[in-house]
Amino acid sequence: MTAVLEARDLTFAYRRGAPPVIDGLTHAFAPGALTTVTGPSGSGKSTLLYVLALMLRPTSGQVRWDDDDASALPDAARARLRAGHAGFVFQDAVLDPARTILDNVREAALFAGMPDDDARERALELCDRFGVGHRVDHRPGEISGGQAQRVALCRALLTRPRVVFGDEPTGNLDGASARIVWDALRAHARAGATVVVATHDERLADESDERVVLS
Ligand SMILES: Nc1ncnc2c1ncn2[C@@H]1O[C@H](COP(=O)(O)OP(=O)(O)OP(=O)(O)O)[C@@H](O)[C@H]1O
């Protein structure tokens, strides 16, 4: 099967002539699988996610999406691919404090061309599913950190993206909240998406379908 997302001899350095942070990585990230990226602090886990998500351009090699060299596309085309097909969950929820929970979740639809009514319905369904349905009219300052992270998860899954990136998505959470976020990401993978999660949590990494270990 064609991989949705593939790193091919991927190298990335933040500055010309600096030692590469990613050095010749080749890996096909299988659809239907949750792949964890692990490795010591500073080994390049976040950097790899940003390169795979087309936010940073490789120094050499390719990031292929659906068998095209997506990393070589112009900025606008890369941004369109990201907005249309990818979701993100970071260690901190990064919600807009001025907008309600519902509007924060619906934001993802704006850039993906999802009709407003569908977005609202799906946002409410996700908020209910992840236990923040009673908070949709509140602002981020009025909910807990664990709830905020579940809101970020709802936002990431809103458009049913084919690729989801998580950068330490459970890093700030207690065990129960971490489990909810992890299980949701795994379920999204089982539904066919390609899910790539950077984590320090070896116990969660042991449960992943595939692993990329950086050194
Ligand atoms: N914007 C940047 N400019 C220059 N160097 C950077 C930049 N961001 C990260 N680095 C360097 O790149 C290397 C990899 O950083 P990265 O954040 O990807 O690692 P990580 O494995 O995610 O680390 P951690 O587990 O601590 O979050 C580190 O040496 C870091 O100092």
The ligand as a Gaussian input file, in Angstrom:
#p B3LYP/6-31G(d) Opt

LIG

0 1
 N       14.548000      27.093000      16.118000
 C       15.693000      26.464000      16.359000
 N       16.872000      26.985000      15.939000
 C       18.039000      26.349000      16.152000
 N       18.155000      25.158000      16.782000
 C       17.015000      24.602000      17.243000
 C       15.734000      25.218000      17.050000
 N       14.789000      24.413000      17.597000
 C       15.451000      23.355000      18.109000
 N       16.781000      23.458000      17.899000
 C       17.820000      22.472000      18.273000
 O       17.559000      21.273000      17.540000
 C       17.797000      20.128000      18.357000
 C       16.539000      19.278000      18.392000
 O       15.512000      19.989000      19.072000
 P       14.048000      19.376000      19.222000
 O       13.219000      20.368000      19.961000
 O       13.576000      18.920000      17.901000
 O       14.354000      18.092000      20.133000
 P       13.359000      17.182000      20.982000
 O       13.850000      15.783000      20.832000
 O       11.954000      17.457000      20.582000
 O       13.648000      17.729000      22.449000
 P       12.740000      17.686000      23.787000
 O       12.521000      16.219000      24.093000
 O       13.618000      18.337000      24.799000
 O       11.497000      18.442000      23.488000
 C       18.243000      20.652000      19.718000
 O       19.648000      20.621000      19.752000
 C       17.727000      22.067000      19.735000
 O       18.536000      22.873000      20.535000

